[in-house]
């Protein structure tokens, strides 16, 4: 700063604004998705605590896993 060797100030680039908005929106969506998945897994553990220990499905959010969770009662899944 003493010798005026500061980097050039960033100038407004209009052609990057759309990409910046898109990246920020995607970041917020991914953050919300992670938060909702964590909430779902917490609720799933409270309802089906044995399901997490046995881990019968490779992907908790897969089609087969979600179909079983939606259709069956906790006692039926335990048996």
N, C-alpha and C positions, 0 to 999 in steps of 0.2 A: 504494500500500500504506500510505502514511503517513496518508492521510485515510480509510481503510477504504472505498475505492471499488473493491473487487475485484468481478469479475464473479461472478454467481451460480454456485455449484457445480452441475455437471451431476448430475441425479438419475437413478437407475436407471430406465430405461424398458423394461419387460418386453415391450411390443409391438414393439420394435425389435430384440430379440435374434435372432429368427428371420431377419430380413432381414440382420442383420449376419453371422450364420453363413453364410447363402446367398452373400453378396457375397464373403466370405473364401474360401469353398470354390471359387467360380467363379474368383477370382484365382489360387488355387493350381493349378486345372486348366489355366487358360490359360498359366500359367508352365511347367507340365510339358509341355503341348502344344508350346509354342515350343521347349523344350529337345529334345524328341523329333524335331521337324521339322529342327532344326539338325543333330542327330546323323545323321538319315537323309540329309540333303543332303551331309554330309561323307563318309559311306559311299558314296553314289552317285557323288561326284566321284572317290573312290579307285578305284571299279570301272569307271566310264564317264567318264573325264576328257574325252573329246571331246564327250560329250553336252551338257555345260554350255556349251561354247564355241559349238556350233552352235545350241543352243536350239530344237529342232524343235517343242516343245510350249509353248503359252502358259502353262499351269499345270502345274508339276511334279507336283502332287498330284492332278491330274485323273484321271478314270477311264481314258482312253486311254493316258496317260503311264504310269500304274501298271501297266496290263495289259502294255504293251510291256516295261517293266522286269522284270516278274515272269516273262514267258514267254521272252524272247530272251536269248541269251548275248552278252557284250560284243563278240565279233567280228562277230556277225550285225548288231548295232545299228550298228557302225562302217561296215559296207558299205551 
